[in-house]
Amino acid sequence: MFKKASILLQSLMLILMMSTATLFVACGDDEDEVVAGDKTQLNALIADLETIANSATTADYPQAAIDEFKAAIQTAKTAAQGTLTQEQINNLITQLNEAKASFESKAYGYIDESLYLIMGWHFDEGDGTTTTDYSSNHYVGTFKRGSVDVLGEDALMPSWTNNGLKGKAIYYNKGAHLEVPYASAFLPSNLTISVWIKPDELYEHNYIISQNYWNGYKLQTQGAGKPFFTYKKADGNIIDADNETDNSVKAGQWNHIVITLDGTAKLLKFYVNGTLTKTWDEATKGIGPLTQTLTNPDPQPFIIGGVATDAELLANFMEWTTAENLGYFKGIIDELRLYNIALTEGQVTKLYNSDKP
């Protein structure tokens, strides 16, 4: 990844050595006096690049890329302190511009949320029984109590907490969940789910989000600490997949989970804490486009922190649902985002680095 940057640095070092040699020759033979070039453009470029390098952070670039870039600038700066011919100055300018281009090419991917964000939640209100997403859609999630039919008086409402990833968040247990009125935008051709969770414990039915359960899609964690994603394809088949990495999600600490579904390329990817942990494709898992219709029952609200609305439970699951197997999240959920594209690995890394505690 950084081979080109290393070559550029070596070229700059060579120019530095040549400038030093030129100085020695000039001192030793007055008849071959070197004509010094104009360093104005070079010095201005070095100053500009130092500003860029000093403002770069690991939220936007790999640390190795920042280090390589700063080393290239320092090498050129050292060379500029000596006597240089105009040709050497021009070569330094060329090499520095190439170093800049190489550095910028390593930036993590920018995400234009004005185009691609379906819904985004900071959960920072801190009071009340609703929360509004920060996208231009301004979807509203309403606090809902867990199913009394299943859990009885143990059913709880969501509650605010000051122990979020950064500030406030919402705590869930005993069926507590949010419901967001359904919108067709929730079934895009391509999908990314990005969320931070801090589970109290790891168990098989720790549901994070759900859109019509397996008739749409759902995301949960399993007892072995694996993210687990289910979705219904456009052809009606249902896909179940996890990242096949035990203990990738930890109880009692913050975990960043990202699922990307590319319906065109037929790829499903799992990321945990900024790292790609598993890729499924058509050959290995039958990956295909997400369904564009919801039935059995009709489109239900998008759920955060639970598995199904009361209407879904009554229509499909009540006969075998018990307090022991009802799926709901136990813990804190924060910084939830849905996009209508499959984010790239660089974009996922940027999300993780921007939010990580």
N, C-alpha and C positions, 0 to 999 in steps of 0.2 A: 504493500500500500504506500509506503513512504520511500520506495526505491528512487523515484524521480527526484524527490526533495533531497535525498542524500547525494545524488549526482550533481545537483545544482550547488549544494554546499561544497562539494569537492572542487567544482569549477571556481567558486569564489575563493577558496583557499589557494588555488593555483594562481589566480590573479593577485592575491595578497603576496605570495612569494615572489612573483614576477615584479611587483612594484618595489619590494624590498631590494631585489637584485638590481633593479634600475637605479635605485638610490645609491647603492654601493658603486656602481659603474660610474655614475655621475660624479661622485666624490673622488674617484680614483683617476679620472681622465677628463680634464677640463676641455680638451679639444672635442670630446663627444658629449657635450653638455645636453642633457635631456630638456626638451621644451615642455614645460608643464602645461597640462590642459586646464580647461575651465570646469571647476567642480560644482558650480552653482546648482545645476539641475540634479546632480548626484546627491548633494547634501539635502536638497529639498525633498527628494524621493525618500531618502533614509529617514528624515523626520516624519514624513507621512506614514511610512511603513511601521515605524516605532509606535505611532499612535494607534494604528490598527492592531498591532501585536499586543500592546499593553492593555487594550480593552477586550481582547479575546478571552473567553472563559470556556470551561469544559461543558457548559450547557450548550454551546454551539459548535465546538471543535474537539477532536481527540487531543489529549494532553501531548501526545507525541508530535502531532502536527504543529501545535503551538511552540513546542521546544525547538523543532526543526526550523521554523520560520524565524524565531528570535535568534537562533544561532547564525542563520544566513545573513540577517541584518547586522549582527555584531561583527561578522567577518568583513562585510563590506565597509562598515564604519571604521574598522581598524585600518583597512587598506586605504581608505580615503584620507587618513592622517598623513600618509606618505606622499612622495612626489609621484604623480601619475601622468602618463601621456594621455592625449585625448582619446586614443584608441583604447587604452586601458579603462578610462572613465566610461566610454561608451559600452564596453564589454560588461562592466559592473552594472550599469543601468539595465542592460538587457537581462543579465542574470537575476537581478533583483525583481524585475517585472515578471520573470518566469517563476521565481520563488513565490511571489504574491499570487499568481494564477494557480500554482500548485496548492498553496495553502487554502485559497478560497474554494477550490474543488473538493476539499475534504470537509467542508461545513455540513453539519447535519441538516436534513431536509426541512425547509420551511413549509408550514401548513397554513394555507389561506382559509381560515375558519369562516370568512364571509361567504365562501363558495361551498365548502365541504362539511361544515359542522351541522349535524341534524339537531342535536341537543347537547348542552354542556352544563354541568352542575358543580358549583363551588360549595353549596350547602352552608352558606355563611350568614343566613338570616339570624339564626340563634334563638328565635322565638316564633310563636304562632304555629299553625297546623298546615301551612302550605309553604312550598319553596318554588322559586321560578328559575328556569334555566337562563343562561346568559346569552344564548344564541339570539339571532334576530327573530326567531319563532316565538320566544318567550313562553314555552310550554310550562304549565303549572302542575306540580306534583302535590297531591293531597295526602296527608297522614291518614292511614287506615289501620284499624285494629285487626289483629289476627282473627281467624275464623272461630267464632264462639261455638258454632256447631261441632267443631272438632276439638278445640282446646278448652272450651268452657270458660270459666272465670279466670283461667291462667292466661288467656289471650291478652296481649299488650298492644299499646300504641307506640309508634316510634317516639324517640326522645332526642332532644338536642344535647350535644356534648361540646365542651371546650377543648376536647382532646383530639381534634381533627389532625389531618396531615399538616396543615398550616392554618391554624385558627379553629373555626367551628366545623362541625360535621353532624351526622345523624347516627344514632345508635339503634340497632334492631335486635329483637329477640321475641320469642313466643308469638311468631306470626306477624309481628309489626312490619308494615311495608308502606310504600308510597304507590299511588296510582296516578298515571298520567293519561288523560283521554287519548284514545287511539288517533293516529294520523297516518295517512298513506306513506308519508316520508319515512316511517319507521321500518319499511320494507324496501330498502334500496337494492339495486342490482349488485353493488359491492358494499361491503360493510366493514367498519372497524369499531370495536368496543374497547375503550380504554378506561380502567378504573383502578383506584387504590382501595385496598381492603385491609382491615386489621381484625381478623377473626378471633373470637374468644377461644375457639377450639376448632379442630378439624374433624368433620364428619361427612357422611355421604351426601347429605341433602342441604348443604350450605348454599342456598340459592342467592345469587347476587342480583340478576335481572331476569325477566321473563316476558316474552311477548307471545301470548297464546300457548305457552308451554311448548310441547314438541310439535304443535301445529304451526308454530312460527319459529322461534328460537329461544334458547335459554342458556345462561352461563352460571356455573356453580363450581365449588371446589369439592374434592373427594376426601375421604378419610386419610388417604395416603399423601395428601398435600399436593394433589394434581389438579390444575384447572380442567374443567370438563365442559364441552360445548356441544349442544344438540341443536340441529336445525332441520327444517323441512325443505327439501329441494323443489324446484319448479315442476319436476316430474312426479312429485308426490312421495318419493322415497325419503326416509328420515335418516340422517347421519348423526351418529354418536362418536365423539372423538375427544381424547385427552392428549396431554403433551408427553405421556409416557416417561415422566421424570418425577419419581417419588421425592417428597419433601422439598419440592421447588417452592411451595407456598408454606409459610411458617405461621403458627398460631402466636398471638400476643405481640406481633410486630407488623409494620407496614409492608405490604407487598403490592407491586405494580403489575397488573395483568392486562395484556393486550391480545385480542383475537382479531385477525384480519381474514376476511373472506373475499377472494377475487373470483367472482362468478365467471368472468371471461376466460381467465387463465386456469380456472378450476384448481385453485390453491387455497388451503386453509393453514394459517400459521399461528403458532402460540409463542408469545413472548412473556417472560417473567423478569421483572426488574431490569428492563432494557435489553435483555439477551434473548435471541431467538432460540427456543428450546425444541421446537418440533415443526416440521412441515408435512402436511398431508396433501396428496394430489388425487387426480381421477383414478390413477392406477392402483394406488395403495388404499384409498378409502372411498372412492366413488364421488369425490367432491364435484359439485356442480352449482349452478345458480340457485339463489335463495327464492323460495316461493313468493309470488306477488299477490296471493290471495289467502285469506284466513277464514277457516270454517270450523265448525264443531267445538265450541259455538261460534257465533259471528265474532268479528274483531273485538277484542277485549282491551282494556287499558294496559299500557306498558307498566310493568311492575318493577319496582326497585326494592330489594330486600325480601322478596317472597317468590312463590312459585305460580300461584294462580289466584284469580279473584274468586269470590264466593260463587259467582255464576258458573265459572269453569268447574269448580269442585262439584257443584250440584249436578252439572250436566255430564261430567265424565268420570270423576274420581271418588265421589263421596262413598261409594259402596265398599271401597277398600282403603280409604284414607283414615288413619288413626292419629292420635296425638304423638305417637312414636315415629311415624313415618312421614308426617306432613313436613314438606320442605320449607325452610325459612332461614334467613341469615342470622347468625349470632355474632354480633360485633359491630364495628364501625365501617361505614362506606363513605368515601370522599372522592372528589374530583372525578366524576363520571362523565365521559364523553362518548358520543356516537357520531361517526363520520360516514358519509356516503361514498367513500373511496376505501380501497385497501391501502393503508399507509405503507410506505417503504420502511426498510430496516432503519435507515438514517432518521426518518421522521419519528419512528417509535423511540429511538435513542434520545432524540431531542425532547420528546414529551417526558421521558423518564428523568433526564438530567434537569429539566426545568422545574419539576415538581418534587424531586426526591428530598427527603428531610435532611 
